[in-house]
Amino acid sequence: MSAIRPARDKNEKFTWIIEPTGSMRVPGVIYATESIIEDLDGTKALQQVVNVACIPGVLKGSFAMPDIHEGYGFPIGGVAAVPADEGYITPGGIGYDINCGVRVLLSPLTEDVVKERLERLVDALFRKVPSGVGKEGPIALSKDELSRVLTEGARWAVKKGYGLEEDLLHCEEGGAMQGADPKAVSERAFSRGRRGIGTLGSGNHFIEAGTVEEIFDEETAKVYGLFPRQVVFWVHSGSRGLGHQVCSDYIAVMRKAVAKYGPTLPDRQLDGAPLSSPEGRQYFSAMAAAANYAWANRQVLTHYVRQVACEVFPEIGGQENLPLLYDVAHNIGKMETHTVDGRQVRVLVHRKGATRSFPPGHPDIPEKYRDKGQPVLVPGDMGRASYILRGTEEAMHLSFGSACHGAGRAKSRSEAKRSFSAEELQGELREKGIYVRAASKDGLIEEAPSAYKDVQEVVLATDGASLAKKVARLRPLVVIKG
């Protein structure tokens, strides 16, 4: 692998370059602080940036966000774009949890009002939301009904009474991607998705109540509906077993497609196919269907959170007083228009653990936020902080309109389990005034704050590189983990 070096321009303090060598078609470009780069030593993440730079059709660069860490094929935090007509699509550039994403709900309450009822809130949320590995929810779907979920996404949930029509205005893609085809989804994936809607899942998925601790951009915060000490709710989940199965199915398909179309890449985890091929088109249609499932899932979870919040805090006055700020996808492939070599080009952007960060004026942003830019939601860890940022014009040129998606892991799950007991961790969090419930002790320990990068460092690089700009910092109060 070529040596990584800082960008030569002194104004690019947070940009690191890996020059193309060998079969690399474009440079590797990592946005990070020096300490983040140092912490990647001994991991495979930088080599994965290099490997992605070898993908057929890749444009401008193989990009990595400041929350970079090892993933399957792509690093988590990896972004790569290819031409929409002839580029290469790879499941390793989107991931197993298709459209793992996050949304934020606003409330009219302040921390002072809720602090005496936080333990009641965390217990009520934990009872209401099915969470944990393989956990099924109360909504059982026939194959025909599940097919409608796969095409309609969040709109299906709203039509069934799970949420508000206005929620759809504040979802990326309106809560449903075009091009989804349930016929591209296997029977096994259908079976795994039948009881998954309205479930949280495991790993880093969570529901959180937090409070706005600091505002950096008062004008944008006002437009977004944020104010000091406000209580907001985060919902972080994805496409559950259905999305995992779609990815598994098409990794097997792509293994055969490589023999048919080529080329052989440095890592078999990047196996894929031309977008114009039957295999490429079929995978995209199945991926879009799984993405729609994830949006429906988060929409139902939103309904549950609103129900619980209104029960614990009746002064809210109704679910309509808990509006959706925004919903963003993290693991997804999107057809978008970007400027490449001075021309407007239709491209497929792979975002693997990366958030879209569109600028002021972009037509895909809800009208309410268009003058300020897209809300970029960056959850941290359950012991420190999370951030809300806004999209920038610079991101469109630097990263195909992409920014970080969270803090990013610093330790593997097995390393985290060697560092703590569940009781110690819960006690430490409780001393900070944070109430936590988890489906398992192991799952809780794996998500310990020290297992993650410091989100402030990640946001420092994101803001410093102008991938997105800070609007507000939030502090956790209540967390449930899968």
C-alpha positions in Angstrom: 0.0 0.0 0.0 1.2 3.5 -0.8 2.1 5.7 2.2 -0.6 7.9 3.5 0.3 11.6 3.6 -1.4 14.9 4.6 -2.8 16.9 1.7 -0.3 19.5 0.5 -2.7 22.5 0.7 -2.4 24.0 4.2 -6.1 24.7 4.1 -6.8 21.0 4.0 -5.7 20.3 7.5 -8.1 17.3 7.9 -7.4 15.7 4.5 -5.1 12.7 4.0 -4.1 11.2 0.6 -3.1 7.7 -0.6 -1.7 8.2 -4.1 -2.8 5.7 -6.8 -0.4 2.7 -7.3 -0.9 -0.7 -8.8 -4.5 -1.3 -9.8 -5.8 1.8 -8.0 -7.9 3.9 -10.5 -8.2 6.9 -8.2 -6.5 8.2 -5.0 -7.7 7.3 -1.5 -8.9 10.3 0.4 -9.4 10.2 4.2 -10.9 13.0 6.2 -9.6 12.8 9.7 -7.6 14.3 12.5 -4.0 13.1 13.0 -5.0 11.1 16.1 -7.7 9.3 14.1 -5.1 8.3 11.5 -2.7 7.1 14.1 -5.4 4.9 15.7 -6.0 3.2 12.4 -2.5 1.7 12.5 -2.7 -2.1 12.7 -6.2 -2.2 11.3 -7.4 -3.1 7.7 -9.3 0.1 7.2 -6.7 2.0 5.2 -6.1 -1.1 3.0 -9.8 -1.2 2.4 -9.7 2.4 1.2 -7.1 1.3 -1.3 -9.1 -1.7 -2.4 -12.2 0.4 -3.1 -10.0 2.6 -5.3 -9.7 -0.4 -7.7 -13.4 -0.8 -8.4 -14.3 -0.4 -12.1 -15.7 3.0 -13.0 -14.9 4.6 -9.6 -14.9 8.4 -9.9 -12.7 11.0 -8.3 -11.6 9.0 -5.2 -12.2 6.3 -2.7 -13.4 8.4 0.2 -13.4 7.7 3.9 -15.2 9.8 6.6 -13.6 10.6 10.0 -15.5 7.7 11.7 -13.6 5.2 9.5 -13.0 1.6 10.8 -12.9 -1.9 9.4 -15.9 -3.2 7.6 -16.9 -5.9 5.1 -15.3 -4.9 1.7 -15.6 -1.2 2.2 -14.4 0.4 5.4 -17.2 1.7 7.6 -17.3 5.4 6.6 -16.5 4.5 3.0 -17.9 6.4 0.0 -17.5 5.7 -3.7 -19.4 6.7 -6.8 -19.6 5.1 -10.2 -21.4 6.1 -13.4 -25.1 5.1 -13.2 -25.0 3.6 -16.7 -21.8 1.5 -16.7 -20.4 1.5 -13.2 -19.9 -1.4 -10.8 -22.2 -2.1 -7.9 -21.0 -4.1 -4.9 -23.0 -5.3 -1.8 -19.8 -4.8 0.1 -20.2 -1.1 -0.5 -23.6 -0.9 1.1 -23.4 -3.6 3.8 -25.5 -6.2 5.5 -27.8 -3.9 7.4 -29.2 -2.1 4.4 -30.5 1.4 5.2 -29.3 1.2 8.8 -30.2 4.8 9.6 -31.2 7.3 12.3 -34.0 9.9 12.9 -34.6 12.6 15.4 -37.9 13.6 17.0 -38.3 17.0 18.5 -40.2 17.6 21.8 -41.5 20.8 23.5 -40.1 19.6 26.8 -36.9 20.6 28.6 -34.6 18.5 30.7 -35.8 20.2 33.9 -39.3 19.0 33.2 -38.4 15.3 32.5 -35.6 14.6 34.9 -37.7 13.1 37.7 -39.4 10.7 35.2 -36.4 9.4 33.3 -36.3 6.0 34.9 -40.0 5.6 34.2 -39.4 6.6 30.6 -36.6 4.1 30.0 -38.6 1.3 31.5 -41.6 2.1 29.5 -39.6 2.3 26.2 -37.9 -1.0 27.0 -41.3 -2.7 27.6 -42.8 -1.2 24.4 -40.0 -1.8 21.8 -39.0 -5.3 20.9 -35.2 -5.3 21.0 -32.4 -7.8 20.7 -31.0 -10.5 18.3 -33.9 -12.1 16.3 -36.5 -10.4 18.4 -39.9 -10.4 16.7 -42.6 -7.7 16.9 -46.4 -7.9 17.2 -46.9 -6.9 13.5 -47.2 -10.1 11.4 -47.3 -9.6 7.7 -48.6 -11.8 4.8 -46.4 -12.0 1.8 -48.6 -9.6 -0.1 -48.6 -7.1 2.7 -44.8 -7.4 3.1 -44.5 -6.8 -0.7 -46.3 -3.5 -0.2 -43.9 -2.6 2.6 -41.0 -3.2 0.2 -42.4 -0.8 -2.4 -44.1 1.8 -0.2 -41.6 2.1 2.7 -42.6 4.6 5.5 -45.7 5.5 3.6 -47.1 2.0 4.2 -46.6 2.6 7.9 -48.3 6.0 7.9 -51.3 4.6 6.0 -51.6 2.0 8.7 -51.7 4.6 11.4 -48.1 4.5 12.5 -47.2 8.2 12.4 -48.1 11.4 10.7 -48.3 12.3 7.0 -45.8 15.2 7.6 -43.2 12.6 8.7 -42.7 11.6 5.0 -41.7 15.2 4.1 -38.7 14.9 6.5 -37.4 11.5 5.4 -34.6 11.0 2.9 -36.3 9.9 -0.4 -39.7 10.6 1.3 -39.2 7.3 3.1 -39.3 5.2 -0.1 -36.7 4.6 -2.8 -37.8 4.2 -6.4 -36.8 1.0 -8.2 -37.6 -1.4 -5.5 -38.8 -4.8 -6.7 -40.1 -7.4 -4.2 -39.6 -10.1 -6.8 -35.8 -9.6 -6.5 -36.1 -10.5 -2.8 -35.7 -14.2 -1.8 -38.3 -16.3 0.0 -35.8 -16.7 2.9 -35.6 -12.9 3.2 -39.4 -12.6 3.1 -39.6 -15.2 5.9 -37.1 -13.3 8.0 -38.9 -10.0 7.4 -42.4 -11.2 8.3 -42.3 -10.2 12.0 -39.4 -7.6 12.0 -41.3 -4.3 11.4 -41.3 -2.3 14.6 -38.3 -4.0 16.2 -35.0 -2.4 17.2 -32.5 -5.2 16.6 -29.2 -5.6 18.3 -25.6 -4.2 18.1 -25.4 -0.4 17.9 -29.1 0.1 17.3 -30.8 2.2 20.0 -33.5 4.5 21.1 -32.4 7.5 23.1 -33.7 10.6 24.8 -31.2 13.4 24.9 -31.0 17.1 25.6 -29.6 19.9 23.6 -26.5 20.9 25.5 -24.9 23.5 23.2 -26.0 25.4 20.1 -23.3 26.5 17.6 -25.5 27.9 14.8 -28.5 29.7 16.3 -30.1 30.5 12.9 -30.0 27.0 11.7 -31.0 25.6 15.0 -34.1 27.8 15.0 -35.0 26.5 11.5 -34.5 22.9 12.6 -36.7 23.5 15.7 -33.9 23.1 18.3 -33.5 25.1 21.5 -31.3 24.9 24.6 -32.1 22.1 27.1 -34.7 20.7 24.8 -35.5 17.0 25.0 -35.2 15.1 21.7 -35.6 11.4 20.8 -33.2 9.4 18.5 -34.3 6.2 16.7 -31.5 4.1 15.2 -32.4 0.9 13.4 -32.3 -0.7 10.0 -33.7 -3.5 7.8 -33.2 -6.3 10.4 -33.1 -9.9 9.2 -34.6 -9.1 5.8 -31.8 -6.7 4.8 -29.2 -9.1 6.1 -30.6 -11.9 4.0 -30.7 -9.7 0.9 -27.0 -8.9 1.3 -26.1 -12.5 1.9 -28.1 -13.7 -1.1 -26.5 -11.2 -3.5 -23.0 -11.7 -2.2 -23.4 -15.3 -3.5 -24.8 -14.0 -6.8 -21.9 -11.6 -7.2 -19.3 -14.3 -6.6 -20.6 -15.9 -9.8 -21.0 -12.6 -11.6 -17.3 -11.8 -11.2 -16.4 -15.0 -13.1 -18.7 -13.8 -15.8 -17.8 -10.1 -16.1 -14.6 -9.6 -14.1 -12.4 -8.1 -12.9 -10.7 -9.8 -10.0 -10.3 -7.2 -7.3 -7.8 -7.2 -4.3 -10.6 -8.4 -1.9 -13.3 -10.9 -2.7 -15.6 -9.0 -0.3 -15.8 -6.4 -3.1 -17.3 -8.8 -5.6 -20.0 -7.1 -7.7 -21.3 -6.6 -11.2 -21.9 -3.9 -13.8 -25.0 -1.8 -13.0 -26.2 -2.5 -16.5 -26.0 -6.3 -16.0 -29.0 -8.4 -15.0 -27.2 -9.2 -11.7 -26.5 -5.5 -11.0 -30.0 -4.4 -11.8 -31.5 -7.2 -9.7 -29.3 -6.4 -6.7 -30.2 -2.7 -6.9 -33.9 -3.5 -6.9 -33.6 -5.8 -3.9 -31.4 -3.3 -2.0 -34.0 -0.6 -2.6 -36.7 -2.9 -1.3 -34.7 -3.6 1.9 -34.1 0.1 2.3 -37.9 0.7 2.1 -38.4 -2.0 4.8 -36.0 -0.1 7.0 -37.9 3.2 6.6 -41.1 1.4 7.4 -39.4 -0.1 10.5 -38.2 3.3 11.8 -41.6 4.8 11.1 -43.3 2.2 13.3 -40.6 2.6 16.0 -41.3 6.3 15.9 -45.0 5.7 16.6 -44.0 3.6 19.6 -41.7 6.3 21.0 -44.4 8.9 20.6 -46.9 6.7 22.4 -44.6 6.1 25.3 -43.5 9.8 25.5 -47.1 11.0 25.6 -48.0 8.4 28.3 -45.0 9.4 30.5 -45.3 13.1 29.8 -48.9 13.9 29.2 -48.1 17.6 29.1 -46.8 17.0 25.5 -50.5 17.1 24.5 -50.4 14.7 21.6 -48.2 12.9 19.1 -48.3 15.8 16.6 -46.2 17.7 19.2 -43.3 15.3 18.6 -42.5 16.2 15.0 -39.8 14.4 13.0 -36.8 16.6 12.4 -35.2 14.3 9.8 -34.4 10.7 8.9 -31.2 9.7 7.1 -29.8 6.5 5.7 -26.3 5.2 6.5 -25.8 2.0 4.4 -27.3 2.5 1.0 -26.6 3.0 -2.7 -28.3 6.1 -4.2 -28.7 7.3 -7.7 -27.8 11.0 -7.6 -26.5 13.8 -9.9 -23.1 15.3 -9.1 -20.5 17.4 -10.9 -17.6 15.3 -12.2 -14.8 17.1 -14.3 -17.1 20.1 -14.7 -20.1 18.1 -16.0 -23.3 17.0 -14.4 -23.2 13.2 -14.2 -25.8 10.7 -13.0 -23.9 8.4 -10.6 -24.5 5.6 -8.1 -23.1 6.6 -4.7 -22.2 3.8 -2.3 -22.4 5.0 1.3 -21.2 2.5 3.8 -21.6 4.0 7.3 -21.8 7.5 5.8 -24.6 10.1 5.9 -25.8 12.2 3.0 -24.9 15.9 3.5 -26.6 18.0 0.9 -26.2 21.8 0.7 -28.5 24.8 1.0 -30.7 25.1 -2.1 -30.6 21.4 -3.1 -34.0 20.3 -4.4 -33.9 17.0 -2.5 -33.9 18.8 0.9 -37.3 19.4 2.5 -38.5 23.0 1.7 -38.4 23.9 5.4 -34.7 23.3 5.6 -33.6 24.3 2.0 -32.1 27.6 2.9 -29.9 26.1 5.6 -29.0 22.7 4.2 -29.9 19.1 5.1 -29.9 18.0 8.7 -26.9 15.6 9.2 -27.6 13.4 12.3 -24.5 12.1 14.0 -25.1 9.9 17.1 -22.1 9.4 19.3 -22.1 6.9 22.1 -24.4 6.3 25.1 -22.1 8.0 27.6 -20.9 11.2 25.9 -22.6 13.2 23.2 -24.3 13.3 19.8 -24.4 16.1 17.2 -26.7 17.6 14.6 -24.9 19.3 11.7 -26.0 20.8 8.4 -25.0 19.8 4.9 -22.6 22.0 2.8 -21.8 22.9 -0.8 -18.2 21.8 -0.1 -19.3 18.2 0.6 -20.7 18.0 -2.9 -17.2 18.5 -4.3 -15.2 16.7 -1.6 -17.2 13.5 -0.9 -20.2 13.3 -3.3 -22.3 15.1 -0.7 -21.4 12.8 2.2 -20.3 13.1 5.9 -19.7 10.9 8.9 -22.6 8.8 10.4 -21.5 8.5 14.0 -18.6 8.1 16.3 -17.2 4.9 14.7 -15.9 2.0 16.6 -12.4 2.2 18.2 -12.5 -1.4 19.7 -13.9 -4.6 18.5 -16.8 -6.1 20.3 -14.6 -8.8 21.8 -12.1 -6.2 23.0 -15.0 -4.3 24.7 -16.2 -7.4 26.5 -12.8 -7.9 28.0 -12.8 -4.3 29.4 -16.0 -4.0 31.5 -18.7 -5.8 33.4 -22.3 -4.8 32.6 -22.8 -3.8 36.3 -19.7 -1.5 36.2 -20.8 0.1 33.0 -24.4 0.7 34.1 -23.1 2.2 37.4 -20.7 4.5 35.5 -23.5 5.7 33.3 -25.9 6.1 36.2 -23.4 8.4 37.9 -23.6 10.6 34.8 -27.4 10.7 35.1 -27.9 8.3 32.2 -30.5 5.5 32.5 -29.8 2.5 30.3 -31.6 -0.7 29.5 -30.3 -3.5 27.2 -31.6 -6.8 25.8 -28.4 -8.5 27.0 -25.4 -7.9 29.2 -23.0 -8.8 26.4 -24.8 -6.4 24.0 -24.5 -3.6 26.6 -20.8 -4.1 27.2 -20.1 -4.2 23.4 -21.6 -0.7 23.2 -19.5 0.8 26.0 -18.5 4.4 25.3 -14.8 3.5 25.3 -15.5 1.1 22.4 -16.1 4.1 20.2 -14.0 7.0 19.0 -14.6 10.3 20.7 -17.4 11.8 18.6 -16.1 15.3 19.3 -12.9 14.3 17.5 -14.9 12.9 14.6 -17.1 16.0 14.4 -14.0 18.3 14.6 -12.7 16.7 11.4 -16.1 16.7 9.7 -16.6 20.3 10.5 -13.0 21.3 9.8 -13.1 19.6 6.4 -16.5 21.3 5.7 -18.2 18.0 5.0 -20.9 19.3 7.4 -21.0 22.1 9.8 -22.0 22.0 13.5 -25.4 23.1 14.6 -25.9 21.5 18.1 -24.4 19.1 20.6 -26.7 16.8 22.6 -26.2 14.8 25.8 -27.8 11.4 26.4 -30.4 11.0 29.2 -32.1 7.7 28.5 -30.9 4.8 26.2 -32.3 1.4 25.3 -30.0 -1.0 23.4 -30.8 -4.1 21.5 
